[in-house]
Amino acid sequence: MHQPQQAVTDCTQIHQFIQAGHVLQLALNDGVYPYVVPVNYTSTSTAHRSVRSGP
């Protein structure tokens, strides 16, 4: 992570983020240019452990 002091490690807070949205903005860098890929997802675990991407 580029800025580890901004990392969210609390499972309850992570679960709230997951429940609040439906699209994840995945930022990547291919070595030349950065790009963002929107990814739809759904949470399938009440134990705050898994996130599954969907079409």
C-alpha positions in Angstrom: 0.0 0.0 0.0 1.3 3.4 -0.9 0.2 5.1 2.3 0.0 2.4 5.0 -1.1 4.9 7.6 -4.4 5.2 5.7 -5.1 1.4 5.7 -8.4 0.3 7.2 -7.9 -2.9 9.2 -11.0 -2.9 11.4 -13.3 -5.7 10.1 -16.5 -3.8 11.1 -15.5 -0.7 9.2 -14.5 -2.8 6.1 -17.9 -4.5 6.2 -19.6 -1.1 6.3 -17.6 0.0 3.2 -18.6 -3.1 1.4 -22.3 -2.8 2.3 -22.4 0.9 1.3 -21.3 0.5 -2.3 -21.7 -1.8 -5.3 -18.7 -0.7 -7.5 -15.1 -1.0 -6.5 -12.7 1.3 -8.3 -9.6 -0.9 -8.8 -6.5 1.3 -9.5 -3.6 -0.4 -11.3 -0.3 0.7 -12.9 1.0 -1.2 -15.9 4.4 0.4 -15.6 3.7 3.2 -18.1 0.3 4.6 -17.2 -2.1 4.1 -14.3 -5.6 3.0 -15.0 -8.8 2.3 -13.1 -11.1 -0.7 -13.6 -14.6 -0.5 -12.1 -15.7 -3.8 -10.6 -19.2 -4.7 -9.5 -19.3 -6.9 -6.4 -21.5 -8.4 -3.8 -20.8 -9.5 -0.3 -21.6 -13.2 0.4 -20.3 -13.6 3.9 -21.8 -12.4 7.2 -18.5 -13.2 8.8 -16.8 -10.3 7.0 -14.5 -12.6 5.2 -15.3 -12.8 1.5 -16.1 -10.6 -1.4 -17.0 -12.0 -4.7 -16.8 -10.1 -8.0 -19.6 -10.5 -10.5 -20.2 -9.7 -14.2 
